[in-house]
Amino acid sequence: MRFPRPDAVLIQAAIAGALSFAHLHDVAEAAGQHGWKAWAYPISVDLLLVAAWRRMRHLKAAGESVHSAWTWFGIALAASLGANIATAGVLDLAHVPAWLRILVAGWPALAFFGGTLLAHGNRAVDEPERASSESELPIYESDPVGDLADAEPEPEAVEAPPEPAALPAAPVPVPAPSIAVPAALVDHARKVADDHHARTGQPIDTETLRVRLGVPPHFATAIAAQLT
């Protein structure tokens, strides 16, 4: 029987997280938050830290500004780091100063405000992605061009007895199916194109637009056609 090999990075993260969790609890309890409230403070700080980190990755992947997420990540990190330093003997936890009691008492409102902004801010980044993923489903389920080509075989040449064999008729071209692009996605693509033009001085090409939006090539072509 083979046992899983321990991951040093995960072990180190678990130790650091447990120590930071305990330090935040000790500071909150010393500041007058007793019982379950003292245990809720480290959970609130860690959750805000994780939420801000995930929001930064999401905004960076969408090509949007990450300044707001960085702000809340720095606030949560400062709260965690400050608790670690305070329990190292820098402050007398038996006689906590008034300013620390004020910071601890005001943290729940600050954390709630930051969590709300991270969860519901910049909805224009989330809605176009969901709209584009829903619009792509019928495109991948069937190929209208291929179905029409299979359903309409090319007509065969008809030979007349007194005349030479007639040439086969040319196949009728099948018009390419139109792709319905959500209006929200077009508006978001226009913002991306304007930002690209402002930074580079050149209009955005279809390939760059496809990468920035994360959509298939034919979907990006349809969007680019509506931007011109």
C-alpha positions as CSV (number, residue, x, y, z in Angstrom):
1,M,0.0,0.0,0.0
2,R,1.5,3.3,-1.1
3,F,0.8,6.4,1.0
4,P,0.4,9.8,-0.7
5,R,3.5,12.0,-0.5
6,P,3.1,15.1,1.6
7,D,3.2,18.4,-0.2
8,A,5.5,20.8,1.6
9,V,3.7,23.8,0.1
10,L,0.4,22.7,1.5
11,I,1.8,21.8,4.9
12,Q,3.5,25.2,5.1
13,A,0.2,27.0,4.0
14,A,-1.7,25.0,6.7
15,I,0.7,26.0,9.4
16,A,0.8,29.6,8.4
17,G,-3.0,29.8,8.1
18,A,-3.5,28.2,11.6
19,L,-1.0,30.6,13.2
20,S,-2.6,33.6,11.6
21,F,-6.1,32.4,12.5
22,A,-5.0,32.1,16.2
23,H,-3.4,35.5,16.2
24,L,-6.5,37.2,14.8
25,H,-8.6,35.4,17.4
26,D,-6.4,36.5,20.3
27,V,-6.4,40.1,19.1
28,A,-10.2,40.2,18.7
29,E,-10.7,38.6,22.2
30,A,-8.2,41.1,23.8
31,A,-10.2,44.0,22.1
32,G,-13.4,42.9,23.9
33,Q,-14.9,40.4,21.4
34,H,-15.5,37.3,23.4
35,G,-17.0,33.9,22.7
36,W,-18.0,33.0,19.1
37,K,-17.4,36.6,18.0
38,A,-13.7,36.3,18.5
39,W,-13.6,33.2,16.3
40,A,-15.7,34.9,13.6
41,Y,-13.0,37.6,13.0
42,P,-10.3,35.4,11.6
43,I,-12.8,33.7,9.3
44,S,-14.0,37.1,8.0
45,V,-10.5,38.3,7.3
46,D,-9.5,35.0,5.5
47,L,-12.6,35.0,3.4
48,L,-12.1,38.6,2.3
49,L,-8.5,37.7,1.4
50,V,-9.6,34.8,-0.7
51,A,-12.5,36.7,-2.3
52,A,-10.2,39.6,-3.3
53,W,-7.6,37.2,-4.8
54,R,-10.2,35.3,-6.9
55,R,-11.7,38.6,-8.1
56,M,-8.2,39.8,-9.2
57,R,-7.7,36.7,-11.3
58,H,-11.1,37.0,-12.9
59,L,-10.7,40.7,-13.8
60,K,-7.1,40.1,-15.1
61,A,-8.4,37.2,-17.3
62,A,-11.1,39.6,-18.7
63,G,-8.6,42.4,-19.4
64,E,-10.2,44.7,-16.8
65,S,-8.6,46.9,-14.1
66,V,-7.8,45.0,-10.9
67,H,-7.1,48.1,-8.7
68,S,-10.3,47.7,-6.6
69,A,-9.6,44.0,-5.9
70,W,-6.0,44.8,-5.0
71,T,-7.3,47.4,-2.5
72,W,-9.4,44.9,-0.6
73,F,-6.7,42.3,-0.8
74,G,-4.3,44.8,0.8
75,I,-6.8,45.6,3.6
76,A,-7.4,42.0,4.5
77,L,-3.6,41.3,4.3
78,A,-2.9,44.3,6.6
79,A,-5.5,43.0,9.1
80,S,-3.9,39.5,9.2
81,L,-0.3,40.8,9.3
82,G,-1.2,43.4,11.9
83,A,-2.6,40.7,14.2
84,N,0.5,38.6,13.8
85,I,2.7,41.6,14.8
86,A,0.5,42.6,17.7
87,T,0.7,39.2,19.3
88,A,4.5,39.3,19.1
89,G,4.8,41.6,22.1
90,V,4.5,44.9,20.2
91,L,1.2,45.6,22.0
92,D,0.2,44.8,25.5
93,L,-2.9,42.7,24.9
94,A,-3.8,43.0,28.6
95,H,-4.3,46.7,28.1
96,V,-5.4,47.1,24.5
97,P,-5.4,50.8,23.3
98,A,-8.6,52.4,22.3
99,W,-7.7,52.8,18.6
100,L,-7.3,49.0,18.3
101,R,-10.7,48.4,19.9
102,I,-12.2,50.8,17.4
103,L,-10.5,49.0,14.5
104,V,-11.7,45.6,15.7
105,A,-15.2,46.8,16.3
106,G,-15.5,48.4,12.9
107,W,-14.1,45.5,11.0
108,P,-17.4,43.7,10.4
109,A,-18.9,46.7,8.5
110,L,-15.8,47.2,6.5
111,A,-15.6,43.5,5.6
112,F,-19.2,43.4,4.6
113,F,-18.8,46.5,2.4
114,G,-15.7,45.0,0.7
115,G,-17.3,41.6,0.2
116,T,-20.4,43.2,-1.4
117,L,-18.3,45.2,-3.8
118,L,-16.2,42.2,-4.8
119,A,-19.3,40.0,-5.3
120,H,-21.5,42.4,-7.2
121,G,-19.1,44.9,-8.7
122,N,-18.4,45.2,-12.4
123,R,-21.3,43.0,-13.6
124,A,-20.5,43.9,-17.2
125,V,-17.5,41.5,-17.0
126,D,-19.7,38.5,-15.8
127,E,-22.8,38.9,-17.9
128,P,-21.2,38.9,-21.4
129,E,-19.3,35.7,-20.5
130,R,-22.5,33.9,-19.5
131,A,-24.3,35.2,-22.5
132,S,-21.6,34.1,-24.9
133,S,-21.4,30.6,-23.3
134,E,-25.2,30.2,-23.7
135,S,-25.2,31.4,-27.3
136,E,-22.4,29.0,-28.2
137,L,-24.5,25.9,-27.3
138,P,-26.6,25.6,-30.5
139,I,-23.5,26.3,-32.6
140,Y,-21.7,23.3,-31.3
141,E,-24.7,21.0,-31.3
142,S,-25.2,21.0,-35.1
143,D,-23.6,22.4,-38.2
144,P,-26.3,24.0,-40.4
145,V,-24.0,24.3,-43.4
146,G,-23.1,20.6,-43.2
147,D,-26.7,19.5,-42.7
148,L,-27.9,21.4,-45.7
149,A,-25.0,20.1,-47.8
150,D,-25.8,16.5,-46.9
151,A,-29.6,17.0,-47.5
152,E,-29.1,18.5,-51.0
153,P,-27.0,16.2,-53.2
154,E,-25.6,17.6,-56.4
155,P,-27.8,17.0,-59.5
156,E,-26.5,14.3,-61.9
157,A,-25.8,15.0,-65.5
158,V,-28.5,13.9,-67.9
159,E,-27.4,12.4,-71.3
160,A,-29.6,13.2,-74.3
161,P,-29.5,10.6,-77.1
162,P,-28.8,13.0,-80.0
163,E,-26.5,15.3,-78.0
164,P,-23.3,14.8,-75.9
165,A,-23.6,14.3,-72.2
166,A,-24.5,17.5,-70.3
167,L,-22.1,18.9,-67.8
168,P,-23.0,18.4,-64.2
169,A,-24.9,21.4,-62.7
170,A,-22.9,23.5,-60.3
171,P,-23.9,23.1,-56.7
172,V,-26.1,25.9,-55.3
173,P,-24.0,27.8,-52.7
174,V,-25.5,27.6,-49.2
175,P,-25.6,30.9,-47.4
176,A,-23.6,30.9,-44.2
177,P,-25.9,30.9,-41.1
178,S,-26.2,34.2,-39.2
179,I,-25.0,34.1,-35.6
180,A,-27.0,35.9,-33.0
181,V,-24.7,37.9,-30.8
182,P,-26.1,39.2,-27.5
183,A,-26.2,42.9,-27.2
184,A,-24.4,42.9,-23.9
185,L,-21.5,41.0,-25.5
186,V,-21.4,43.5,-28.4
187,D,-21.2,46.4,-25.9
188,H,-18.5,44.7,-23.9
189,A,-16.5,44.0,-27.2
190,R,-16.9,47.6,-28.2
191,K,-15.3,48.7,-24.8
192,V,-12.5,46.2,-25.4
193,A,-11.9,47.5,-28.9
194,D,-11.9,51.2,-27.7
195,D,-9.4,50.4,-25.0
196,H,-7.2,48.6,-27.5
197,H,-7.3,51.6,-29.9
198,A,-6.6,54.0,-27.0
199,R,-3.5,52.0,-25.9
200,T,-2.0,51.0,-29.3
201,G,-3.5,53.6,-31.7
202,Q,-4.6,50.8,-34.0
203,P,-8.0,49.2,-34.5
204,I,-8.3,45.8,-32.8
205,D,-8.0,42.8,-35.1
206,T,-10.3,39.8,-35.0
207,E,-7.8,37.4,-33.4
208,T,-7.0,39.8,-30.6
209,L,-10.7,40.4,-30.0
210,R,-11.2,36.6,-29.9
211,V,-8.5,36.2,-27.3
212,R,-9.7,39.1,-25.1
213,L,-13.3,37.9,-25.2
214,G,-12.6,34.1,-25.0
215,V,-15.0,33.2,-27.8
216,P,-14.6,30.9,-30.8
217,P,-13.2,32.3,-34.1
218,H,-16.5,32.4,-36.0
219,F,-18.2,34.1,-33.0
220,A,-15.4,36.7,-32.9
221,T,-15.8,37.3,-36.6
222,A,-19.5,38.0,-36.2
223,I,-18.8,40.4,-33.3
224,A,-16.1,42.2,-35.3
225,A,-18.5,42.7,-38.2
226,Q,-20.9,44.5,-35.8
227,L,-18.2,46.8,-34.5
228,T,-17.3,48.2,-37.9
